[in-house]
Amino acid sequence: MSKRDEHELRTIVLEQVLDLNTAVPLAENLMAHRGSDIVIDAGEVARLGAQSLQVLLSAVATWQADGRMLDFAQPSAAFIESLQLFGINADSLLLQPPQAD
């Protein structure tokens, strides 16, 4: 059994507004799922602030370092536009290649 098969896939649904007030709860929610493969549902995001973006970027780096899968599902147009406004290439963030075991 591969390392990926040992853990079920978890889904985290992002809030509509990801601002300073949601950054800490978002970080806590993500860290509660560390070690699991996760999908982040960004379909309802209407506004993405810098602090929550930092949390998401940190999660991407952490999951990659841990060799776990983190993927974004159904990102809203506002989510993608916000990434672009922050200078983030949405394709490189949203289409993370799977890590080798």
Secondary structure per residue as TSV (DSSP state, phi and psi in degrees):
chain	resnum	aa	ss	phi	psi
A	1	M	-	360.0	129.8
A	2	S	-	-76.5	164.5
A	3	K	G	-59.5	-35.2
A	4	R	G	-67.3	-31.7
A	5	D	G	-74.3	-18.5
A	6	E	G	-73.1	-21.0
A	7	H	S	-124.1	138.8
A	8	E	-	-78.6	157.8
A	9	L	-	-75.9	130.4
A	10	R	E	-108.3	147.2
A	11	T	E	-117.0	130.7
A	12	I	E	-114.9	122.9
A	13	V	E	-95.9	123.2
A	14	L	-	-77.4	149.1
A	15	E	-	-67.1	162.9
A	16	Q	S	-66.9	-40.1
A	17	V	E	-114.7	116.9
A	18	L	E	-110.0	93.0
A	19	D	S	-123.6	-164.3
A	20	L	H	-57.0	-37.8
A	21	N	H	-69.1	-23.9
A	22	T	H	-100.6	-7.6
A	23	A	H	-63.0	-47.5
A	24	V	H	-67.0	-48.5
A	25	P	H	-60.7	-35.4
A	26	L	H	-63.2	-46.0
A	27	A	H	-61.2	-43.2
A	28	E	H	-63.9	-41.9
A	29	N	H	-62.7	-45.6
A	30	L	H	-62.6	-46.2
A	31	M	H	-66.6	-25.6
A	32	A	H	-66.6	-19.3
A	33	H	T	-107.3	9.7
A	34	R	T	-60.2	137.2
A	35	G	T	97.7	-11.3
A	36	S	S	-107.3	153.2
A	37	D	-	-76.5	134.3
A	38	I	E	-132.2	153.7
A	39	V	E	-118.1	130.0
A	40	I	E	-103.1	114.7
A	41	D	E	-84.5	109.1
A	42	A	-	-106.0	21.3
A	43	G	T	-70.3	-23.1
A	44	E	T	-103.7	2.3
A	45	V	-	-67.8	124.3
A	46	A	-	-106.8	-25.5
A	47	R	E	-148.2	131.6
A	48	L	E	-121.3	117.2
A	49	G	-	-92.9	166.6
A	50	A	H	-61.2	-40.5
A	51	Q	H	-66.9	-42.2
A	52	S	H	-69.9	-34.6
A	53	L	H	-61.9	-41.7
A	54	Q	H	-59.9	-40.2
A	55	V	H	-62.0	-46.1
A	56	L	H	-64.8	-41.7
A	57	L	H	-65.3	-38.2
A	58	S	H	-64.3	-40.1
A	59	A	H	-63.1	-43.2
A	60	V	H	-57.8	-47.8
A	61	A	H	-64.1	-40.7
A	62	T	H	-64.9	-46.2
A	63	W	H	-65.3	-38.0
A	64	Q	H	-64.1	-44.3
A	65	A	H	-63.5	-33.3
A	66	D	H	-81.2	-7.3
A	67	G	T	73.2	25.0
A	68	R	-	-107.1	162.6
A	69	M	-	-92.5	133.1
A	70	L	E	-133.4	121.1
A	71	D	E	-131.5	153.1
A	72	F	E	-103.9	132.6
A	73	A	E	-111.2	138.9
A	74	Q	S	46.0	52.8
A	75	P	-	-63.2	134.4
A	76	S	-	-69.3	161.9
A	77	A	H	-60.8	-38.1
A	78	A	H	-65.0	-37.7
A	79	F	H	-63.7	-48.2
A	80	I	H	-64.0	-42.9
A	81	E	H	-62.3	-40.9
A	82	S	H	-62.6	-43.0
A	83	L	H	-57.3	-45.9
A	84	Q	H	-63.7	-39.6
A	85	L	H	-63.6	-31.4
A	86	F	T	-83.4	-1.3
A	87	G	T	84.4	18.1
A	88	I	-	-95.1	128.7
A	89	N	-	-72.7	107.3
A	90	A	H	-57.9	-39.3
A	91	D	H	-62.1	-40.3
A	92	S	H	-71.4	-30.0
A	93	L	H	-80.1	-41.6
A	94	L	H	-82.4	-19.2
A	95	L	S	-116.4	62.0
A	96	Q	-	-74.2	128.4
A	97	P	-	-68.2	147.6
A	98	P	-	-63.7	145.6
A	99	Q	-	-84.7	145.1
A	100	A	-	-72.2	145.1
A	101	D	-	-74.6	360.0
